[in-house]
Amino acid sequence: MDKLRRATDEVFFIPGVDRSRVFSLFTPNVRFTEVTEAGFRGDVVVPGRFSGTPAELDKVRRNVARSGQIGRLVSNDLKSALIRAELRETDPATGKTIDYGTVARQLERSAASSAAPMSRSISSALPSWSAMWSKASPA
């Protein structure tokens, strides 16, 4: 989970990435909602002060199930997670068109450095990007 958090942070700060359109278990826009006897209740899937204790991992598993992200950002077996990011067309600071090739290379480097020793799979159909991290299978 720590690798996923670090990778999410790296992707979030790559120039050309639309920060409001980054989706990961560690972004605040990935939430769950449930109906309780008292009404609706919801929160982020991974708490902000997540430290990876067994109790917190159980809570995240429950939150993931409630969030509807299984099969979207999280694999069906809960062993892989995806980071999805949309890219801007123009740089808001300069107004120039984003060079998608440059952004893609930065994203690829970020995924490669964050994924080891996890296996990774990358899909780059610009102007959106996604990378999946999963537990490495035993040799």
MODELLER restraints for C-alpha pairs under 7 A, 6 or more apart:
rsr = mdl.restraints
at = mdl.atoms
rsr.add(forms.Gaussian(group=physical.xy_distance, feature=features.Distance(at['CA:3:A'], at['CA:114:A']), mean=5.85, stdev=0.5))
rsr.add(forms.Gaussian(group=physical.xy_distance, feature=features.Distance(at['CA:3:A'], at['CA:115:A']), mean=6.91, stdev=0.5))
rsr.add(forms.Gaussian(group=physical.xy_distance, feature=features.Distance(at['CA:5:A'], at['CA:26:A']), mean=6.04, stdev=0.5))
rsr.add(forms.Gaussian(group=physical.xy_distance, feature=features.Distance(at['CA:7:A'], at['CA:110:A']), mean=6.69, stdev=0.5))
rsr.add(forms.Gaussian(group=physical.xy_distance, feature=features.Distance(at['CA:7:A'], at['CA:111:A']), mean=6.74, stdev=0.5))
rsr.add(forms.Gaussian(group=physical.xy_distance, feature=features.Distance(at['CA:7:A'], at['CA:114:A']), mean=5.62, stdev=0.5))
rsr.add(forms.Gaussian(group=physical.xy_distance, feature=features.Distance(at['CA:8:A'], at['CA:24:A']), mean=6.70, stdev=0.5))
rsr.add(forms.Gaussian(group=physical.xy_distance, feature=features.Distance(at['CA:8:A'], at['CA:26:A']), mean=6.96, stdev=0.5))
rsr.add(forms.Gaussian(group=physical.xy_distance, feature=features.Distance(at['CA:8:A'], at['CA:83:A']), mean=6.70, stdev=0.5))
rsr.add(forms.Gaussian(group=physical.xy_distance, feature=features.Distance(at['CA:10:A'], at['CA:110:A']), mean=6.57, stdev=0.5))
rsr.add(forms.Gaussian(group=physical.xy_distance, feature=features.Distance(at['CA:11:A'], at['CA:107:A']), mean=6.62, stdev=0.5))
rsr.add(forms.Gaussian(group=physical.xy_distance, feature=features.Distance(at['CA:12:A'], at['CA:19:A']), mean=5.67, stdev=0.5))
rsr.add(forms.Gaussian(group=physical.xy_distance, feature=features.Distance(at['CA:12:A'], at['CA:22:A']), mean=6.65, stdev=0.5))
rsr.add(forms.Gaussian(group=physical.xy_distance, feature=features.Distance(at['CA:16:A'], at['CA:87:A']), mean=5.67, stdev=0.5))
rsr.add(forms.Gaussian(group=physical.xy_distance, feature=features.Distance(at['CA:16:A'], at['CA:88:A']), mean=5.46, stdev=0.5))
rsr.add(forms.Gaussian(group=physical.xy_distance, feature=features.Distance(at['CA:16:A'], at['CA:91:A']), mean=6.40, stdev=0.5))
rsr.add(forms.Gaussian(group=physical.xy_distance, feature=features.Distance(at['CA:16:A'], at['CA:98:A']), mean=6.25, stdev=0.5))
rsr.add(forms.Gaussian(group=physical.xy_distance, feature=features.Distance(at['CA:16:A'], at['CA:103:A']), mean=6.42, stdev=0.5))
rsr.add(forms.Gaussian(group=physical.xy_distance, feature=features.Distance(at['CA:17:A'], at['CA:85:A']), mean=6.67, stdev=0.5))
rsr.add(forms.Gaussian(group=physical.xy_distance, feature=features.Distance(at['CA:17:A'], at['CA:86:A']), mean=6.13, stdev=0.5))
rsr.add(forms.Gaussian(group=physical.xy_distance, feature=features.Distance(at['CA:17:A'], at['CA:87:A']), mean=4.46, stdev=0.5))
rsr.add(forms.Gaussian(group=physical.xy_distance, feature=features.Distance(at['CA:17:A'], at['CA:88:A']), mean=5.93, stdev=0.5))
rsr.add(forms.Gaussian(group=physical.xy_distance, feature=features.Distance(at['CA:18:A'], at['CA:86:A']), mean=5.70, stdev=0.5))
rsr.add(forms.Gaussian(group=physical.xy_distance, feature=features.Distance(at['CA:18:A'], at['CA:87:A']), mean=5.17, stdev=0.5))
rsr.add(forms.Gaussian(group=physical.xy_distance, feature=features.Distance(at['CA:18:A'], at['CA:88:A']), mean=5.44, stdev=0.5))
rsr.add(forms.Gaussian(group=physical.xy_distance, feature=features.Distance(at['CA:21:A'], at['CA:85:A']), mean=5.74, stdev=0.5))
rsr.add(forms.Gaussian(group=physical.xy_distance, feature=features.Distance(at['CA:21:A'], at['CA:86:A']), mean=5.51, stdev=0.5))
rsr.add(forms.Gaussian(group=physical.xy_distance, feature=features.Distance(at['CA:22:A'], at['CA:84:A']), mean=5.69, stdev=0.5))
rsr.add(forms.Gaussian(group=physical.xy_distance, feature=features.Distance(at['CA:22:A'], at['CA:85:A']), mean=4.27, stdev=0.5))
rsr.add(forms.Gaussian(group=physical.xy_distance, feature=features.Distance(at['CA:22:A'], at['CA:86:A']), mean=6.51, stdev=0.5))
rsr.add(forms.Gaussian(group=physical.xy_distance, feature=features.Distance(at['CA:23:A'], at['CA:29:A']), mean=6.90, stdev=0.5))
rsr.add(forms.Gaussian(group=physical.xy_distance, feature=features.Distance(at['CA:23:A'], at['CA:30:A']), mean=6.60, stdev=0.5))
rsr.add(forms.Gaussian(group=physical.xy_distance, feature=features.Distance(at['CA:23:A'], at['CA:83:A']), mean=5.76, stdev=0.5))
rsr.add(forms.Gaussian(group=physical.xy_distance, feature=features.Distance(at['CA:23:A'], at['CA:84:A']), mean=5.07, stdev=0.5))
rsr.add(forms.Gaussian(group=physical.xy_distance, feature=features.Distance(at['CA:23:A'], at['CA:85:A']), mean=6.25, stdev=0.5))
rsr.add(forms.Gaussian(group=physical.xy_distance, feature=features.Distance(at['CA:24:A'], at['CA:30:A']), mean=6.71, stdev=0.5))
rsr.add(forms.Gaussian(group=physical.xy_distance, feature=features.Distance(at['CA:24:A'], at['CA:73:A']), mean=6.84, stdev=0.5))
rsr.add(forms.Gaussian(group=physical.xy_distance, feature=features.Distance(at['CA:24:A'], at['CA:82:A']), mean=6.45, stdev=0.5))
rsr.add(forms.Gaussian(group=physical.xy_distance, feature=features.Distance(at['CA:24:A'], at['CA:83:A']), mean=4.83, stdev=0.5))
rsr.add(forms.Gaussian(group=physical.xy_distance, feature=features.Distance(at['CA:24:A'], at['CA:84:A']), mean=6.65, stdev=0.5))
rsr.add(forms.Gaussian(group=physical.xy_distance, feature=features.Distance(at['CA:25:A'], at['CA:45:A']), mean=6.25, stdev=0.5))
rsr.add(forms.Gaussian(group=physical.xy_distance, feature=features.Distance(at['CA:25:A'], at['CA:46:A']), mean=6.15, stdev=0.5))
rsr.add(forms.Gaussian(group=physical.xy_distance, feature=features.Distance(at['CA:26:A'], at['CA:46:A']), mean=5.90, stdev=0.5))
rsr.add(forms.Gaussian(group=physical.xy_distance, feature=features.Distance(at['CA:28:A'], at['CA:44:A']), mean=5.78, stdev=0.5))
rsr.add(forms.Gaussian(group=physical.xy_distance, feature=features.Distance(at['CA:30:A'], at['CA:44:A']), mean=6.04, stdev=0.5))
rsr.add(forms.Gaussian(group=physical.xy_distance, feature=features.Distance(at['CA:30:A'], at['CA:45:A']), mean=6.29, stdev=0.5))
rsr.add(forms.Gaussian(group=physical.xy_distance, feature=features.Distance(at['CA:31:A'], at['CA:42:A']), mean=6.91, stdev=0.5))
rsr.add(forms.Gaussian(group=physical.xy_distance, feature=features.Distance(at['CA:31:A'], at['CA:43:A']), mean=5.53, stdev=0.5))
rsr.add(forms.Gaussian(group=physical.xy_distance, feature=features.Distance(at['CA:31:A'], at['CA:44:A']), mean=4.23, stdev=0.5))
rsr.add(forms.Gaussian(group=physical.xy_distance, feature=features.Distance(at['CA:31:A'], at['CA:45:A']), mean=5.17, stdev=0.5))
rsr.add(forms.Gaussian(group=physical.xy_distance, feature=features.Distance(at['CA:31:A'], at['CA:67:A']), mean=5.93, stdev=0.5))
rsr.add(forms.Gaussian(group=physical.xy_distance, feature=features.Distance(at['CA:32:A'], at['CA:42:A']), mean=5.28, stdev=0.5))
rsr.add(forms.Gaussian(group=physical.xy_distance, feature=features.Distance(at['CA:32:A'], at['CA:43:A']), mean=5.76, stdev=0.5))
rsr.add(forms.Gaussian(group=physical.xy_distance, feature=features.Distance(at['CA:32:A'], at['CA:44:A']), mean=6.33, stdev=0.5))
rsr.add(forms.Gaussian(group=physical.xy_distance, feature=features.Distance(at['CA:32:A'], at['CA:45:A']), mean=6.22, stdev=0.5))
rsr.add(forms.Gaussian(group=physical.xy_distance, feature=features.Distance(at['CA:32:A'], at['CA:63:A']), mean=6.35, stdev=0.5))
rsr.add(forms.Gaussian(group=physical.xy_distance, feature=features.Distance(at['CA:32:A'], at['CA:66:A']), mean=5.56, stdev=0.5))
rsr.add(forms.Gaussian(group=physical.xy_distance, feature=features.Distance(at['CA:32:A'], at['CA:67:A']), mean=3.92, stdev=0.5))
rsr.add(forms.Gaussian(group=physical.xy_distance, feature=features.Distance(at['CA:33:A'], at['CA:40:A']), mean=6.85, stdev=0.5))
rsr.add(forms.Gaussian(group=physical.xy_distance, feature=features.Distance(at['CA:33:A'], at['CA:41:A']), mean=5.65, stdev=0.5))
rsr.add(forms.Gaussian(group=physical.xy_distance, feature=features.Distance(at['CA:33:A'], at['CA:42:A']), mean=4.11, stdev=0.5))
rsr.add(forms.Gaussian(group=physical.xy_distance, feature=features.Distance(at['CA:33:A'], at['CA:43:A']), mean=6.90, stdev=0.5))
rsr.add(forms.Gaussian(group=physical.xy_distance, feature=features.Distance(at['CA:33:A'], at['CA:66:A']), mean=6.78, stdev=0.5))
rsr.add(forms.Gaussian(group=physical.xy_distance, feature=features.Distance(at['CA:33:A'], at['CA:67:A']), mean=6.56, stdev=0.5))
rsr.add(forms.Gaussian(group=physical.xy_distance, feature=features.Distance(at['CA:34:A'], at['CA:40:A']), mean=5.74, stdev=0.5))
rsr.add(forms.Gaussian(group=physical.xy_distance, feature=features.Distance(at['CA:34:A'], at['CA:41:A']), mean=5.36, stdev=0.5))
rsr.add(forms.Gaussian(group=physical.xy_distance, feature=features.Distance(at['CA:34:A'], at['CA:42:A']), mean=6.13, stdev=0.5))
rsr.add(forms.Gaussian(group=physical.xy_distance, feature=features.Distance(at['CA:34:A'], at['CA:66:A']), mean=6.91, stdev=0.5))
rsr.add(forms.Gaussian(group=physical.xy_distance, feature=features.Distance(at['CA:35:A'], at['CA:41:A']), mean=6.26, stdev=0.5))
rsr.add(forms.Gaussian(group=physical.xy_distance, feature=features.Distance(at['CA:45:A'], at['CA:60:A']), mean=6.08, stdev=0.5))
rsr.add(forms.Gaussian(group=physical.xy_distance, feature=features.Distance(at['CA:45:A'], at['CA:63:A']), mean=5.16, stdev=0.5))
rsr.add(forms.Gaussian(group=physical.xy_distance, feature=features.Distance(at['CA:45:A'], at['CA:64:A']), mean=6.03, stdev=0.5))
rsr.add(forms.Gaussian(group=physical.xy_distance, feature=features.Distance(at['CA:46:A'], at['CA:60:A']), mean=5.74, stdev=0.5))
rsr.add(forms.Gaussian(group=physical.xy_distance, feature=features.Distance(at['CA:50:A'], at['CA:56:A']), mean=6.86, stdev=0.5))
rsr.add(forms.Gaussian(group=physical.xy_distance, feature=features.Distance(at['CA:64:A'], at['CA:70:A']), mean=6.79, stdev=0.5))
rsr.add(forms.Gaussian(group=physical.xy_distance, feature=features.Distance(at['CA:70:A'], at['CA:76:A']), mean=5.66, stdev=0.5))
rsr.add(forms.Gaussian(group=physical.xy_distance, feature=features.Distance(at['CA:73:A'], at['CA:81:A']), mean=5.51, stdev=0.5))
rsr.add(forms.Gaussian(group=physical.xy_distance, feature=features.Distance(at['CA:73:A'], at['CA:82:A']), mean=4.80, stdev=0.5))
rsr.add(forms.Gaussian(group=physical.xy_distance, feature=features.Distance(at['CA:74:A'], at['CA:80:A']), mean=5.72, stdev=0.5))
rsr.add(forms.Gaussian(group=physical.xy_distance, feature=features.Distance(at['CA:74:A'], at['CA:81:A']), mean=4.42, stdev=0.5))
rsr.add(forms.Gaussian(group=physical.xy_distance, feature=features.Distance(at['CA:74:A'], at['CA:82:A']), mean=6.28, stdev=0.5))
rsr.add(forms.Gaussian(group=physical.xy_distance, feature=features.Distance(at['CA:75:A'], at['CA:81:A']), mean=6.29, stdev=0.5))
rsr.add(forms.Gaussian(group=physical.xy_distance, feature=features.Distance(at['CA:79:A'], at['CA:134:A']), mean=5.65, stdev=0.5))
rsr.add(forms.Gaussian(group=physical.xy_distance, feature=features.Distance(at['CA:79:A'], at['CA:135:A']), mean=6.07, stdev=0.5))
rsr.add(forms.Gaussian(group=physical.xy_distance, feature=features.Distance(at['CA:80:A'], at['CA:132:A']), mean=6.62, stdev=0.5))
rsr.add(forms.Gaussian(group=physical.xy_distance, feature=features.Distance(at['CA:80:A'], at['CA:133:A']), mean=5.43, stdev=0.5))
rsr.add(forms.Gaussian(group=physical.xy_distance, feature=features.Distance(at['CA:80:A'], at['CA:134:A']), mean=3.94, stdev=0.5))
rsr.add(forms.Gaussian(group=physical.xy_distance, feature=features.Distance(at['CA:80:A'], at['CA:135:A']), mean=6.65, stdev=0.5))
rsr.add(forms.Gaussian(group=physical.xy_distance, feature=features.Distance(at['CA:81:A'], at['CA:132:A']), mean=5.52, stdev=0.5))
rsr.add(forms.Gaussian(group=physical.xy_distance, feature=features.Distance(at['CA:81:A'], at['CA:133:A']), mean=5.40, stdev=0.5))
rsr.add(forms.Gaussian(group=physical.xy_distance, feature=features.Distance(at['CA:81:A'], at['CA:134:A']), mean=6.40, stdev=0.5))
rsr.add(forms.Gaussian(group=physical.xy_distance, feature=features.Distance(at['CA:82:A'], at['CA:130:A']), mean=6.68, stdev=0.5))
rsr.add(forms.Gaussian(group=physical.xy_distance, feature=features.Distance(at['CA:82:A'], at['CA:131:A']), mean=5.60, stdev=0.5))
rsr.add(forms.Gaussian(group=physical.xy_distance, feature=features.Distance(at['CA:82:A'], at['CA:132:A']), mean=4.18, stdev=0.5))
rsr.add(forms.Gaussian(group=physical.xy_distance, feature=features.Distance(at['CA:82:A'], at['CA:133:A']), mean=6.28, stdev=0.5))
rsr.add(forms.Gaussian(group=physical.xy_distance, feature=features.Distance(at['CA:83:A'], at['CA:130:A']), mean=5.41, stdev=0.5))
rsr.add(forms.Gaussian(group=physical.xy_distance, feature=features.Distance(at['CA:83:A'], at['CA:131:A']), mean=5.41, stdev=0.5))
rsr.add(forms.Gaussian(group=physical.xy_distance, feature=features.Distance(at['CA:83:A'], at['CA:132:A']), mean=6.33, stdev=0.5))
rsr.add(forms.Gaussian(group=physical.xy_distance, feature=features.Distance(at['CA:84:A'], at['CA:129:A']), mean=5.79, stdev=0.5))
rsr.add(forms.Gaussian(group=physical.xy_distance, feature=features.Distance(at['CA:84:A'], at['CA:130:A']), mean=4.24, stdev=0.5))
rsr.add(forms.Gaussian(group=physical.xy_distance, feature=features.Distance(at['CA:84:A'], at['CA:131:A']), mean=6.71, stdev=0.5))
rsr.add(forms.Gaussian(group=physical.xy_distance, feature=features.Distance(at['CA:85:A'], at['CA:128:A']), mean=5.78, stdev=0.5))
rsr.add(forms.Gaussian(group=physical.xy_distance, feature=features.Distance(at['CA:85:A'], at['CA:129:A']), mean=5.23, stdev=0.5))
rsr.add(forms.Gaussian(group=physical.xy_distance, feature=features.Distance(at['CA:85:A'], at['CA:130:A']), mean=6.13, stdev=0.5))
rsr.add(forms.Gaussian(group=physical.xy_distance, feature=features.Distance(at['CA:86:A'], at['CA:127:A']), mean=6.09, stdev=0.5))
rsr.add(forms.Gaussian(group=physical.xy_distance, feature=features.Distance(at['CA:86:A'], at['CA:128:A']), mean=4.20, stdev=0.5))
rsr.add(forms.Gaussian(group=physical.xy_distance, feature=features.Distance(at['CA:86:A'], at['CA:129:A']), mean=6.16, stdev=0.5))
rsr.add(forms.Gaussian(group=physical.xy_distance, feature=features.Distance(at['CA:87:A'], at['CA:127:A']), mean=5.14, stdev=0.5))
rsr.add(forms.Gaussian(group=physical.xy_distance, feature=features.Distance(at['CA:87:A'], at['CA:128:A']), mean=5.61, stdev=0.5))
rsr.add(forms.Gaussian(group=physical.xy_distance, feature=features.Distance(at['CA:88:A'], at['CA:98:A']), mean=6.94, stdev=0.5))
rsr.add(forms.Gaussian(group=physical.xy_distance, feature=features.Distance(at['CA:89:A'], at['CA:97:A']), mean=5.89, stdev=0.5))
rsr.add(forms.Gaussian(group=physical.xy_distance, feature=features.Distance(at['CA:89:A'], at['CA:98:A']), mean=5.60, stdev=0.5))
rsr.add(forms.Gaussian(group=physical.xy_distance, feature=features.Distance(at['CA:90:A'], at['CA:96:A']), mean=5.37, stdev=0.5))
rsr.add(forms.Gaussian(group=physical.xy_distance, feature=features.Distance(at['CA:90:A'], at['CA:97:A']), mean=4.28, stdev=0.5))
rsr.add(forms.Gaussian(group=physical.xy_distance, feature=features.Distance(at['CA:90:A'], at['CA:98:A']), mean=5.03, stdev=0.5))
rsr.add(forms.Gaussian(group=physical.xy_distance, feature=features.Distance(at['CA:91:A'], at['CA:97:A']), mean=6.28, stdev=0.5))
rsr.add(forms.Gaussian(group=physical.xy_distance, feature=features.Distance(at['CA:91:A'], at['CA:98:A']), mean=5.94, stdev=0.5))
rsr.add(forms.Gaussian(group=physical.xy_distance, feature=features.Distance(at['CA:111:A'], at['CA:131:A']), mean=6.86, stdev=0.5))
rsr.add(forms.Gaussian(group=physical.xy_distance, feature=features.Distance(at['CA:115:A'], at['CA:133:A']), mean=6.35, stdev=0.5))
rsr.add(forms.Gaussian(group=physical.xy_distance, feature=features.Distance(at['CA:117:A'], at['CA:136:A']), mean=6.75, stdev=0.5))
rsr.add(forms.Gaussian(group=physical.xy_distance, feature=features.Distance(at['CA:118:A'], at['CA:133:A']), mean=6.47, stdev=0.5))
rsr.add(forms.Gaussian(group=physical.xy_distance, feature=features.Distance(at['CA:118:A'], at['CA:134:A']), mean=5.86, stdev=0.5))
rsr.add(forms.Gaussian(group=physical.xy_distance, feature=features.Distance(at['CA:118:A'], at['CA:135:A']), mean=5.31, stdev=0.5))
rsr.add(forms.Gaussian(group=physical.xy_distance, feature=features.Distance(at['CA:118:A'], at['CA:136:A']), mean=4.73, stdev=0.5))
rsr.add(forms.Gaussian(group=physical.xy_distance, feature=features.Distance(at['CA:119:A'], at['CA:133:A']), mean=6.24, stdev=0.5))
rsr.add(forms.Gaussian(group=physical.xy_distance, feature=features.Distance(at['CA:119:A'], at['CA:134:A']), mean=5.70, stdev=0.5))
rsr.add(forms.Gaussian(group=physical.xy_distance, feature=features.Distance(at['CA:119:A'], at['CA:135:A']), mean=6.52, stdev=0.5))
rsr.add(forms.Gaussian(group=physical.xy_distance, feature=features.Distance(at['CA:119:A'], at['CA:136:A']), mean=5.18, stdev=0.5))
rsr.add(forms.Gaussian(group=physical.xy_distance, feature=features.Distance(at['CA:120:A'], at['CA:132:A']), mean=5.59, stdev=0.5))
rsr.add(forms.Gaussian(group=physical.xy_distance, feature=features.Distance(at['CA:120:A'], at['CA:133:A']), mean=5.04, stdev=0.5))
rsr.add(forms.Gaussian(group=physical.xy_distance, feature=features.Distance(at['CA:120:A'], at['CA:134:A']), mean=6.53, stdev=0.5))
rsr.add(forms.Gaussian(group=physical.xy_distance, feature=features.Distance(at['CA:121:A'], at['CA:131:A']), mean=5.88, stdev=0.5))
rsr.add(forms.Gaussian(group=physical.xy_distance, feature=features.Distance(at['CA:121:A'], at['CA:132:A']), mean=5.36, stdev=0.5))
rsr.add(forms.Gaussian(group=physical.xy_distance, feature=features.Distance(at['CA:122:A'], at['CA:130:A']), mean=6.15, stdev=0.5))
rsr.add(forms.Gaussian(group=physical.xy_distance, feature=features.Distance(at['CA:122:A'], at['CA:131:A']), mean=4.47, stdev=0.5))
rsr.add(forms.Gaussian(group=physical.xy_distance, feature=features.Distance(at['CA:122:A'], at['CA:132:A']), mean=6.43, stdev=0.5))
rsr.add(forms.Gaussian(group=physical.xy_distance, feature=features.Distance(at['CA:123:A'], at['CA:129:A']), mean=6.27, stdev=0.5))
rsr.add(forms.Gaussian(group=physical.xy_distance, feature=features.Distance(at['CA:123:A'], at['CA:130:A']), mean=5.53, stdev=0.5))
rsr.add(forms.Gaussian(group=physical.xy_distance, feature=features.Distance(at['CA:123:A'], at['CA:131:A']), mean=6.28, stdev=0.5))
rsr.add(forms.Gaussian(group=physical.xy_distance, feature=features.Distance(at['CA:124:A'], at['CA:130:A']), mean=6.53, stdev=0.5))
